[in-house]
Amino acid sequence: MERLTSQKLIILEYLKSVKSHPSAEDIHKNVKKVLPRISLGTVYRNLEKFSAQGKILEIKSGEIKRFDGDITDHQHFICSSCSKVYDIFCRVPQMKDFESHIHKIGKIESYQISFYGICRKCKKNK
């Protein structure tokens, strides 16, 4: 098992402390306040590892990858205008039915549900 260095711990703690679904560049800018010498490449590498290990979620928001430290079951709404990502905490009662159909094909290890549209702020500004 890979050890959790202070750099990794600070990146992970920062990501778990925010609800804004930051990009790697946003994370780098904020972590740099604590670790002035950390490189953007180090942040990217650690985010990729955390995502692969299931410690964080990677969300594709248009051209930008965003990250979520909240790995509990929830969905996302992604604004196609401003690319902001919103959490949606909604239990899907039919998910068990869906999982039973997938079970015939294979075992679900993880999934993400994302909804795309225009957020209220962008809709209001049009």
Order of alpha helices (4+ residues) and beta strands (2+ residues): alpha-alpha-alpha-beta-beta-beta-beta-alpha-beta-alpha
